[in-house]
Amino acid sequence: MSHTSALLVIDMQNAPVAIAYRAAETVAVIAGLRERAKAAGVPVVTIQDQGAGMEAGTEGWRIVPELAPAADETVVHKTSPDSFLDTDLDKVLKVLGVTEVVVTGFATEICVDTTARQALSHRYDLLLVADGHTTSVRLDGGEYASPRQSIAHHNEIFRHIGFPGRSIRVLPASEVAFAAAENLPR
């Protein structure tokens, strides 16, 4: 099945990455995907949280340097875990002719999960990058699953979830193949 993909990089900002599980590894995986996507002419869309505690312009709000969007890349600002809610993400993807979103970012069980499910509801196919999303380190323990368990759990859920008419794949970054984009608006 042929797809016109866009790489979504969700909330990879200084403050969240500072508390992320396997932060350096996840940033490196996403940076490698960005490079491959750009080389293939696949659009990269950076999602930037500016909800409570993430005030625009602050150091914690900024995208980590390794993933900072280029001047010609789209940045979508959001105020909830859903990257589609009250944003222009759907419009941006439609203008680009996107049929599949390749989802990466922070936090697995909140923003990544919510955006992935909403992408399906907005009729996009989904590729969740198994090693391209992360969550916070759990210092207090509590009732949360460990970060490793949460990531594994969500990868497994998306391997088995079904949405009528939607293609859903969960692959490690090494298996993500970006086809050269043809005839896409620039």
C-alpha positions as CSV (number, residue, x, y, z in Angstrom):
1,M,0.0,0.0,0.0
2,S,1.3,3.4,-1.0
3,H,1.4,6.2,1.5
4,T,2.2,9.9,1.4
5,S,3.8,10.3,4.8
6,A,4.6,13.1,7.2
7,L,6.8,12.7,10.2
8,L,5.3,14.1,13.4
9,V,7.6,15.1,16.2
10,I,5.5,15.7,19.3
11,D,6.6,17.8,22.3
12,M,10.3,17.1,22.1
13,Q,11.0,20.3,24.1
14,N,13.6,21.0,26.7
15,A,11.4,20.6,29.8
16,P,9.8,17.3,28.8
17,V,13.0,15.8,27.4
18,A,14.8,16.7,30.7
19,I,12.5,14.3,32.6
20,A,12.3,11.7,29.8
21,Y,13.2,8.0,30.0
22,R,16.0,7.2,27.5
23,A,16.0,10.8,26.4
24,A,19.3,10.8,24.5
25,E,18.4,7.5,22.7
26,T,15.0,8.8,21.7
27,V,16.3,12.1,20.5
28,A,18.9,10.3,18.4
29,V,16.3,8.0,16.9
30,I,14.0,10.9,16.0
31,A,17.0,13.0,14.6
32,G,17.9,10.1,12.4
33,L,14.3,9.8,11.2
34,R,14.1,13.5,10.5
35,E,17.3,13.4,8.4
36,R,15.9,10.4,6.4
37,A,12.5,12.0,5.9
38,K,14.0,15.3,4.7
39,A,16.3,13.4,2.3
40,A,13.3,11.7,0.8
41,G,11.3,14.9,0.6
42,V,8.9,13.8,3.3
43,P,7.5,16.7,5.4
44,V,8.4,17.0,9.1
45,V,5.8,18.6,11.3
46,T,7.0,19.6,14.8
47,I,4.3,19.8,17.4
48,Q,5.0,22.2,20.3
49,D,3.1,22.2,23.5
50,Q,2.3,25.6,24.9
51,G,-0.2,24.6,27.6
52,A,0.1,25.1,31.3
53,G,3.7,25.2,32.4
54,M,5.0,25.5,28.9
55,E,4.9,29.2,28.3
56,A,6.0,30.3,24.8
57,G,9.5,31.7,24.6
58,T,10.8,30.0,27.8
59,E,13.8,27.7,27.7
60,G,11.7,24.7,28.7
61,W,9.3,25.4,25.9
62,R,12.0,25.4,23.2
63,I,12.5,22.3,21.0
64,V,15.7,20.4,21.9
65,P,18.5,21.6,19.6
66,E,19.0,18.3,17.9
67,L,15.4,18.4,16.7
68,A,14.9,22.1,16.1
69,P,12.8,22.7,13.1
70,A,14.3,24.2,10.0
71,A,12.9,27.5,8.8
72,D,10.9,25.7,6.0
73,E,9.4,23.1,8.4
74,T,5.9,23.4,9.9
75,V,5.5,24.0,13.6
76,V,2.0,23.4,15.1
77,H,1.3,24.8,18.6
78,K,-1.1,22.9,20.8
79,T,-2.5,23.4,24.3
80,S,-3.8,19.9,25.0
81,P,-2.5,16.3,24.6
82,D,-4.4,16.1,21.2
83,S,-2.3,17.7,18.5
84,F,-5.4,18.0,16.3
85,L,-7.6,19.8,18.9
86,D,-7.9,23.6,18.2
87,T,-4.8,23.5,15.9
88,D,-4.3,23.6,12.1
89,L,-2.6,20.2,12.1
90,D,-5.3,18.5,10.0
91,K,-5.3,21.4,7.5
92,V,-1.5,21.3,7.2
93,L,-1.5,17.6,6.5
94,K,-4.3,17.9,4.0
95,V,-2.5,20.7,2.1
96,L,0.6,18.5,2.0
97,G,-1.5,15.5,0.6
98,V,-0.6,13.4,3.6
99,T,-2.3,10.0,4.0
100,E,-0.1,8.6,6.8
101,V,1.4,10.1,9.9
102,V,4.7,8.7,11.3
103,V,4.4,9.4,15.0
104,T,7.3,10.1,17.4
105,G,7.7,12.1,20.6
106,F,6.8,12.6,24.2
107,A,4.8,11.4,26.3
108,T,3.9,7.9,25.2
109,E,0.7,7.5,27.2
110,I,-0.6,11.0,26.9
111,C,0.3,13.2,23.9
112,V,1.7,10.4,21.6
113,D,-1.3,8.1,22.3
114,T,-3.9,10.8,22.0
115,T,-2.5,12.2,18.8
116,A,-2.1,8.8,17.3
117,R,-5.7,7.9,18.0
118,Q,-6.9,11.2,16.7
119,A,-4.9,10.8,13.5
120,L,-6.9,7.5,13.0
121,S,-10.2,9.3,13.7
122,H,-9.2,12.0,11.2
123,R,-8.7,9.2,8.6
124,Y,-4.9,9.1,8.5
125,D,-3.0,5.8,8.4
126,L,-0.6,5.4,11.3
127,L,3.0,4.3,11.7
128,L,4.0,4.5,15.4
129,V,7.8,4.4,15.7
130,A,8.3,1.8,18.4
131,D,11.7,3.3,19.6
132,G,10.8,6.9,18.7
133,H,8.5,7.8,21.6
134,T,9.2,8.0,25.3
135,T,7.6,9.1,28.6
136,S,8.7,10.5,31.9
137,V,10.9,8.8,34.5
138,R,8.7,7.8,37.4
139,L,10.5,9.1,40.5
140,D,7.6,8.6,42.9
141,G,6.6,5.1,41.7
142,G,2.9,5.6,42.3
143,E,0.4,3.5,40.2
144,Y,2.0,4.3,36.9
145,A,3.6,1.5,34.8
146,S,7.3,1.9,34.5
147,P,8.5,3.9,31.5
148,R,9.8,0.7,29.8
149,Q,6.4,-1.0,30.4
150,S,4.4,1.9,29.3
151,I,6.3,2.2,26.0
152,A,6.0,-1.6,25.4
153,H,2.3,-1.6,26.3
154,H,1.5,1.2,23.9
155,N,3.5,-0.4,21.1
156,E,1.5,-3.6,21.7
157,I,-1.8,-1.9,21.9
158,F,-1.2,-0.2,18.5
159,R,-0.1,-3.5,17.0
160,H,-3.5,-4.9,17.8
161,I,-5.9,-2.0,17.6
162,G,-8.2,-1.9,14.6
163,F,-9.7,1.1,12.9
164,P,-11.9,0.4,9.8
165,G,-10.2,1.4,6.6
166,R,-7.0,2.4,8.4
167,S,-3.5,0.9,8.1
168,I,-1.7,0.8,11.5
169,R,1.9,-0.2,11.8
170,V,4.4,-0.3,14.7
171,L,8.0,-0.5,13.5
172,P,11.4,0.3,14.9
173,A,13.0,3.4,13.3
174,S,15.4,1.1,11.4
175,E,12.5,-0.4,9.5
176,V,10.8,2.9,8.6
177,A,11.1,3.5,4.9
178,F,10.4,6.9,3.6
179,A,9.5,6.9,-0.1
180,A,10.4,9.9,-2.1
181,A,7.6,12.4,-2.2
182,E,6.3,13.1,-5.6
183,N,4.2,16.0,-6.8
184,L,3.6,17.4,-3.3
185,P,3.0,21.1,-2.9
186,R,6.0,22.8,-1.4
